[in-house]
Amino acid sequence: MHGELRRLKDAYLPGLTVGKRMLVMDAADRNLFQIYQQERPDINMVRILVQQVAEALAHMHEKKFMHGDIKLLNVVRFRLDGRLRLIDFDAGAPISVEDPSYAGAKFSSAVLPPELFYKLKDEAERQALQSYWGSSEMELQAKVAPLKAGGRSFVVRSFRTDALDAPIMEGLPYELVEASEKIDCWALGALAYMLGAGEPLVSSTRDDDCASGGAMALLHDWGTKVAHVLSRLEKVADPALRDLISKLLHRDPKDRLPVEKALDHVFFRTGRDGGAVAPQKEVLEALVMIQEEQLKHKAVLSAVDARTLLIEQLSGTSLRELQRNREVMLKAIFEATEVQTPTTFIVLRERLPSKKEQRVQKRKLGLLLKADGSGFELDGQLIDAVKEAQERFEESKTWVDRVCRFGSAVVNADVNAAFTTIQESLGDLVTSEKMYLYLIDELTGMPVCGDPEEEEGDDSSEEDDNAPGEDAMEEGESEVDQAQEQAAGRKGTVATQS
């Protein structure tokens, strides 16, 4: 026993026997994070460090035990032999199929594999999770709290334990993940990435937890987008180390490279135990194959980037088109809801009389008393006007019927019927005769007719032409008045005789 430890034992722990109630470990000079920061290891030194960590993990997995928290801070170098050792087994769990244990009771989220993350589905799950951890310490509640990214919320599949260290599952919105050596394989890949790329796999805090929801989302979605994975791996300069990391960071645990097989990877065979071993023929061949495979990956990444750029351009065009369609639809909806009487027009072969001409025609439509006093009769001018009105009425009915059929076809989305109506209308419009178009007043439903002096092509001669008509009108009015007086007088006479 070391002298200082012996004095401590004699002073504070009398009667204790080494190996029964006390475990003594050799002192470590530095952890792997300090070695990385201060000694700045090159690729050969990185090979030694990763290999020693892999060997320690292989020994644990052989004993059916998972470490559960492999990271730079949990790897130390002993003074006695200068080799690395694993520490902090509080996240560890036995690996057993018959009596499974679960991973995630304690964790560092930045080095966890995708299967240990869960995306909350709704607010109910968030409330359930908050209630589950409600009795825990504030520091732990902050550690297990959901992190948001792009409208999604992610958490680690963690859990509390009872007095017997059994997991408390009631109230959790997700299923737990069984302890597995594949969880350590992922963490080993993340550690190798940090040493080879010079940065963590995702942005992390000083405790190696995800620094943001985006970091947690990246791990949750890892492997679903090939371009994202390849862009990350491109930061590892050494092709052999990059290939090893890609095999350790498989999304599917079944496809993840076991630690014992990782030790046979070509990356370790090019300089085992730190020696400058001359590359053998098979090692060179393996390296060439790795480089060819990575060139293919790079080509895939370039193609994905090109397609992504094209998709972004098409998305921009589609967005602009959708915005334009939205404006058109909103305008159409507004007009459909606000306008009660649609704007319409009529096309006639003859010009409609102006307001002034209509007043003149009303006066011309007089009634004449028959000679025998038996009733009234229409003069020839009035009969012609009635016939003309009847013809216009029939023509208007035809156009109204077409408008109704056209509107019904539009409402029912019957394009063929709508175009048939248009063709019929065009057939009547295509003619050598002069035709007149009038708008329909939306309030009165009557055609809008201007006064003669307001219409193009009218001159003072029309007023002169209308003047005699007005005199005739006055004469017609006097005749009608006389006829009515005569009828009234006769009626009075008959009444007196009775």
Secondary structure, DSSP 8 states (H G I E B T S, - for coil): --HHHHHHHHHH-TT--TTTS------EEEEHHHIIIII---HHHHHHHHHHHHHHHHHHHHTTEE----SGGGEEEETTT--EEE---TT-EE--SSS--EE-SS--GGG--GGGEEE--SHHHHHHHHHHTTTS-HHHHHHHS-EEETTEEEEE---EE-TTS-EE-TT-SS--EE--HHHHHHHHHHHHHHHHHSS-SS-B-TTS-BSSHHHHHHHHTTTSSHHHHHHHHTT---HHHHHHHHHHT-SSGGGS--HHHHTTSHHHHTSGGG------HHHHHHHHHHHHHHHHHHHHHHHHHHHHHHHHHHHHHHHHHHHHHHHHHHHHHHHHHH-SS---EEEESS----HHHHHHHHHH--EEE-TTSS-EEE-HHHHHHHHHHHHHHHHHHHHHHHHHHHHHHHHTT-HHHHHHHHHHHHHHH-SSS--EEEEB-TTT--B----GGGSTT--HHHHHHHHHHHHHHHHHHHHHHHHHHHHHHHHHHHHHH-
